[in-house]
Amino acid sequence: MKNLKEQNSSLSSSSPSLVAKLLNAQYHHFLNLLSCSLILCCGIILGILLHSSLQDLSSTSSLSIQRISQLFLVSSPPPPPLSPPPPPPSPP
């Protein structure tokens, strides 16, 4: 009879430490998940900002390239006239 009571008392005394260990482990898992989520959100926000700034940069550079090409096309001399093709050989 004493053995059963001793086992129950030892089990109940080890229970709080076991619960504390489990909660501590769960708490660490939660913190890891929270930090990973925070890093992921920061990466997504940074990617969106970088993407939009690169789009703005590429649109302004393409406009300046178009302006430069239009200036070049306007200021370039006209192409030389094409010479007429040679006459076909006469049949024998």
Steps between C-alpha positions, in 0.01 A plus 500: 500500500784736582657436163189621320482815712871565454468458122202734488677761712818477294297522178310803622821670611667439163190612311554875541858476379388288205228751413749783535743325266226439244377858521856627474555293186170620352592857585832467317324349198255790504784754515676328210180504296441865585852603401482304175166661419643843572800436275270372224275807522801732489631315196167527321476873573858554387436302182190704417686827555797385294276375220306827478815712507659289228186533288509879539868503414453284191204707376698826530805347335290361214347846450845659486617231257198572280574873509863443409406266217244751370766771505737273316240407241398862446857626467633212289530559124255321273618168361656506151263420214495142388667437167279329243548126475718376212308399187435130460729315259365470150408150384727346229 
